[in-house]
Amino acid sequence: MTKQIIYYRSKTNINTRNPLCEISPADHNHIMKVMKCYMDLAQADPRWQFEDWFMKSHELLPKEKYNNWKRNSPKSYSQGIINKLNQRGCDLSPQQCQGIEQLSKLISEWYSPELCPTIEFKNRLEERIDRSRPAGYDSLFN
């Protein structure tokens, strides 16, 4: 399965329940493009099953805060992420990142992974820390 990695930086100086995930402007534009493509797929795909699935709530997507905590549909989630990124720039909550990851997996099940790769978010700082031991470490410190 083809995967796209989006690196983020945790923003801890914001008064929120969880630290926000700050993505780069290039990744912001990429996520916007992907969400708009998902919206366009529902119009372009000739299969009525895809459009039907795209409009129905899905148990793997986050709940809608402003719609009585009902589950999002792929359409409502895509539109919500587009609206969020238009209003607040490059910050996403961890739940929004997980929702984008899950939606990308669901969409890639309908298409080949090369056409619709999955998206994965990773903390930029955690990626820089290599926790593996260098060669010969055990023999030096035992």
C-alpha positions in Angstrom: 0.0 0.0 0.0 1.4 3.4 -1.0 1.7 5.8 1.9 2.3 9.5 2.2 3.9 10.8 5.4 2.9 14.2 6.8 5.2 15.5 9.4 3.9 17.8 12.1 5.3 19.7 15.1 3.5 19.7 18.4 2.3 23.1 19.6 2.1 23.0 23.3 1.8 26.7 24.0 -1.8 26.7 22.9 -4.6 26.3 25.5 -6.2 23.1 24.2 -6.9 19.7 25.7 -4.3 18.1 23.5 -1.3 19.7 21.8 -2.1 20.8 18.3 -0.3 19.3 15.3 1.3 22.1 13.2 1.9 21.1 9.6 4.0 22.9 7.0 2.3 25.2 4.5 3.1 22.7 1.7 1.5 19.9 3.6 -1.5 22.2 4.4 -1.9 22.7 0.6 -1.5 19.0 0.0 -4.2 18.0 2.6 -6.5 20.6 1.1 -5.9 19.2 -2.4 -6.6 15.6 -1.2 -9.8 16.6 0.6 -11.0 18.4 -2.5 -10.2 15.4 -4.6 -12.2 13.2 -2.3 -15.1 15.5 -2.8 -14.7 15.4 -6.5 -14.5 11.6 -6.6 -18.1 11.4 -5.3 -19.2 13.4 -8.4 -16.9 11.7 -10.9 -17.1 8.0 -9.9 -19.7 6.3 -12.0 -20.5 3.7 -9.3 -23.7 4.7 -7.4 -22.4 2.6 -4.5 -19.4 4.9 -4.0 -21.5 8.1 -3.9 -24.0 6.3 -1.5 -21.1 5.3 0.8 -19.5 8.7 0.6 -22.7 10.4 1.8 -23.5 8.0 4.7 -22.0 8.3 8.2 -19.2 5.9 8.9 -18.3 4.3 12.3 -14.6 4.8 11.8 -14.7 8.5 11.3 -14.8 11.0 14.2 -18.1 12.4 15.5 -19.4 15.8 14.5 -19.3 18.2 17.4 -21.9 20.6 16.0 -24.3 17.9 14.7 -25.4 16.3 17.9 -22.3 14.1 18.1 -23.4 12.0 15.1 -20.7 10.2 13.1 -19.3 12.0 10.1 -19.7 10.8 6.6 -16.7 10.9 4.3 -18.3 13.9 2.6 -18.9 15.8 5.8 -15.5 15.0 7.2 -13.7 16.1 4.0 -15.7 19.3 4.0 -15.0 19.9 7.7 -11.3 19.5 7.2 -11.4 21.9 4.2 -13.3 24.5 6.3 -10.9 24.0 9.3 -7.8 24.5 7.2 -9.3 27.6 5.5 -10.1 29.2 8.8 -7.2 28.3 11.1 -4.2 27.7 8.8 -1.8 24.8 9.6 -3.0 23.5 12.9 -4.9 20.2 13.3 -5.9 18.4 16.5 -4.7 14.8 17.0 -8.3 13.6 16.4 -8.4 15.4 13.1 -5.1 13.8 12.0 -6.4 10.4 13.0 -9.6 11.1 11.0 -7.7 12.1 7.9 -5.6 8.9 8.2 -8.7 6.8 8.6 -10.5 8.5 5.7 -7.5 8.0 3.4 -7.5 4.3 4.3 -11.2 4.0 3.5 -10.9 5.8 0.2 -7.9 3.7 -0.8 -10.0 0.6 -0.4 -12.2 1.8 -3.2 -9.3 2.5 -5.5 -5.9 1.2 -6.2 -3.3 2.4 -3.6 -1.2 4.0 -6.3 -4.1 6.3 -7.3 -5.3 7.0 -3.7 -2.4 6.5 -1.3 -3.0 6.5 2.5 -1.9 9.4 4.6 0.0 9.0 7.9 0.9 11.7 10.3 4.2 11.5 12.3 5.7 13.8 14.8 8.8 15.4 13.3 10.8 15.3 16.6 10.1 11.7 17.3 11.3 10.8 13.8 14.7 12.4 14.5 15.3 10.3 17.6 17.0 7.1 16.7 16.5 4.7 19.6 18.5 1.9 18.0 21.9 1.0 19.5 24.9 1.6 17.4 26.9 -1.4 16.2 29.2 -2.7 19.0 27.2 -0.9 21.7 26.7 -4.1 23.8 30.3 -5.2 23.7 31.5 -1.7 24.8 29.1 -1.3 27.8 28.8 -4.9 29.2 
